Amino acid sequence: MQNSDAMPAGSAPDPTNQRAYRDALGRYATGVVVVTAREADGGGPLAITVNSFASVSLEPPLVLWSAARASVRHAHFTKATAFAVHVLGADQADLAARFSRNGTDFSGLSFTLNEFGVPLLPDALARFECATETLYEGGDHTIILGRVSRFAEGRKGAPLVFAQGRYGQISSS
């Protein structure tokens, strides 16, 4: 059977040139979340934009996300005993961009702190407050598994998605 539209045989990932591998991964659209915590040693509020968020289990309620070891925020998030995941709406690309660049720039944002000192952002589509359960080493990332202690459904709206290096949204057509 021949098909002129068949996929090519493929390439092995090349650690010296990761662009092709990253481009292939970028074909998979993901949701966008902002994870918040406190800086290590009781410091100020901290946030990071990630697209590696996933549900793991309903019983017990577990979620995960991955922190890049190269990030200056890695040490803070891997030492945090609690964190919150905020699911962003399609109109929140600016918030995602803000925390992808600077994890301590909460200027002009209203937020509250939960009983563990974790910043909670308003206006998310959903929020999951978590206690850090376990850390797993995963190559150049640390997988952070959290037990959900409280969750909230926020406003209605289309989720912010990320694919092929750009933010976007799901079409309702």
C-alpha positions, 0 to 999 in steps of 0.5 A: 500500500502506498500513500503519498501523504504518509508520514516520513520514517522519522528522525532520532532526537539529537541532543546537539540540535533540539529544534526539530524535536521541539517543533514536532512536540509543538504540533501537540496543542496543550492548555496553559496554566500559571503555577504559584507558590512562595519563594523558598525560605518564606520569601515572596509570591512566585509564579511560572507559566507551564503547559505540562499540567496533567491530571493523574488520578481521581482517587486520590486527587493528584495532578502533575506539572514539570519544572525545567531544571534550567529555570531560576525558579526550579529550586523554589518550586521543588522546595515548595510544600504547596502550590496552586495551578490556575487554568488560563482563559483565551483572553489571558495570554498577557498573564501567561507571557508575564510569568513566562518571563518573570516569576516575581512580577505580581505588580498590578495584580490582585491576589490573595494568599491561602492558609499555606501562603500560596498566591491565588490569582482571580479570574482563572477558568479553574484553580487547583490548590495542592500539597506537594506529594512527590518529586520525580527526576525526568531528564532536564525537568523535575516532575512535581506531583501534587495532591489536590486539597481544594479546587474551584471552577471560575468563570466560563470561557474558552481555554488558552492553548499553546501550539507551534510556539504561539498562544491561541484558543479553541474555535467553537465552529 
